């Protein structure tokens, strides 16, 4: 899990649940997130939620577009919603390239499914992969959060063109009255730059590295 902070309110907003698999004595990214069994996703969500209840308002779970095709997974996640109260669940739609051509209307239907079940949607790592603007423009009205990741392509936060890109996404979030989150803050210089840009919600090693649920 990795924390999400509101820098200006000096508060801990929530945690993002990062699914990993054990490879020997290391934890690594799954080769294919869509192959993770439904019960493993649900158990990880419930276990993490038990640790966080009463501490933060939000827990976030990543899903890629291939996972959104698995209606059994989606129904199981919805079934978890009441079990994790008072936590609010946020589903982060990742930028990961799909293994197949998926109709945009189908993705929109899946997003509406969560929306109608009172589960928030975050659009993760915008400007990358599947989450370029044209790929998510029809999803933004149903989103509660837009996330931009500095770590993608090792972006130089000091570069004016990078700051303009981030500000453009921040403007989109503000226009829709939703959260804008900047990921990949790693240094005090990054922190100061985010202050100057007026970005409240942040993630990154500067605020806390991910840790195991069972640690």
N, C-alpha and C positions, 0 to 999 in steps of 0.2 A: 504494500500500500504506500501511496505517497500523498502528502498533505497538500491542500489548497488553502491559501491564506488570503485574507483581505488586509493588505499592508496598511491602508489608511485607518482602518478601524482596529488594527492590532489584534485581529481575531483569526481563529482557525475555523474555516468554513466547512471543510469536509475532507474526505479522503477518496482517492481514486484507487480502485482495486485492479492490480496489474496481474493478469494470469501468466504463470510461468510453469515450466516442467523441470523436474530434476534430471540432470544428466551427470551421473557420477556424484561428485561432491559439489556440483554447481547447479544453480538455477538459471535456465536459459529460456529464450522465447520459443514457444511452440512453432514447429514448421508450418502448421496449418491450424489456425484457431478454430476453424469450422469443424475439425475432427475431435475437439474436446467434448467428451460426453456431457450430456445435459446435466446429469446428476453431479458431475464435478463442478460445473459452473455454479449450480444452485448451492451446493454445500460450501463452496468458497465464499459466496455472497452471504449466506446465513452466518457462517463462522466469523467473518469479518464484522458483520453488523452487530453481533453480540458484544464484540470488543468496543464498538464505537457508540452504542446507545447511551444517551445522556451526556456525551462528550462533544459531539458535532451534529449539525443538522442534516448533512448530506453524505451519501455514499454513492460513488459513480462506478459504473461497470462498462467496459469497452465491448462493443460488438462491431464486427465488420459486415459488409454487405452480404457475403455468403452466409454468415450466421443469421442474418435477418430473414433468410429464406426458410429457416427451420422453425416452423410454427410450433412444434413441441417445445423448443427452447423458449420461444416468446411467451407461450402460455405458462410455462414453469416459472419464468421470471415474474410475470404478473401475479402468480399465486404467492410469490415471496413477499409481495408488496406489504400486505397486512402483517406479515410475520416480523418485519423489521421496524415497524413503528416504534418510536417517533421519528426514525430516520426517513428522509425523503430519498427516493431512488432516482438517479440520473443515468440514462443510457447514453454513452458517448459513441456516436457513429464515426468510426475511424476512417482514415484516408486509404487504407490498404486496398490495393488493386483487386478487383473481383476475378475469380477463376473462370467466369463465364459472363456473357452479356446479360445484364439484368436491366429490365425496363425501369425507367425512372418512376413511372406511375406505381409500380409495385413497391419500390422503396418508400415512396410517399404514403402508400397504404399502410406499410409497416410502422412508419413514424406516427401516423394518425392512430394506429392501434394502441401504441403506448400512450399517446396524448389522451385518448379517450379513457384510458385506465389510470389517469392521474399520475403518469410517470413522465418526468421531464426528459428532454432531449438536448444533448450537447453535440455540436458539430466540431469534430476534433481535427487538429492539424490542418486547418484551412490553408488553401493555396497549394496543397500537395495531393498527389495521387487522385483518388476519386473525388476529393473534396475541394476541387477548384470551384470558382464562383458559379460557373454555368451548371456544374453538377449538383449544387446544393441550393440554388436560388429558390426553388420551389419548396425546400424544406425549412428555410429560415423562418417563415411565419409560425411554424410549430416548434421552434427551438426556444430553449431558455438560456442557451449559452453558446458562444462561439469561442474556440480555442485556437491560438496561433502558437506554433512551436519553433523557438529559435534553434533548437538542436537539429531540426531538419536541414540538410545541406550545410550544416555548420555556419549558419548565418552570422554575420558580424553586426552586432546590435549597434555599434558605433557608426555604421555606415548610414548616411542620410537616406539612401534609397530603401534600405531595410526599414528604417523608422517611418518613412512615408507609407510603405506597404502595410505595416502594422497599424498606423493611424487610419488608413482606409478601412481596414477591417473593424477597427474600434468604432469608426463612424457608423458602419453598417449595424453593429450591435446597438449603439446608442439610438439609432433611428427606430429600431424595433424594440427598444426598452428591455434588452436582455443583457446578461453578464458577458463581459469580454475578459477572457483569461489569457495571460501570456505565460507560456511554458518555457523552460530551459534557462531560467535565471540562475547563474552559477557564481557570479562575483558581485562584490560591493559596487563596482562600476555599473554592472547591469542593473542593480537595484536602484541606483541613483538615476539612471537613464529612464527607467520605468516610472520613477517618481515624477520626473520632468514631463513625461508624456501623459501623466494623469491616469495611469493604469493601476487600478486597485487590486484586482484579483490575479494571483500569481502562483506558479509552481516552479520548482527547481531545486537543485542541490544546495543553493544558497540558504534555503529555508528548511530543508530536510531531505535526506536521501530516502528512497524506498526501503521498507523493511518487511520481513516475513510476518504473516499473520500469527504464526505460532511461536514467534520469538518473544 
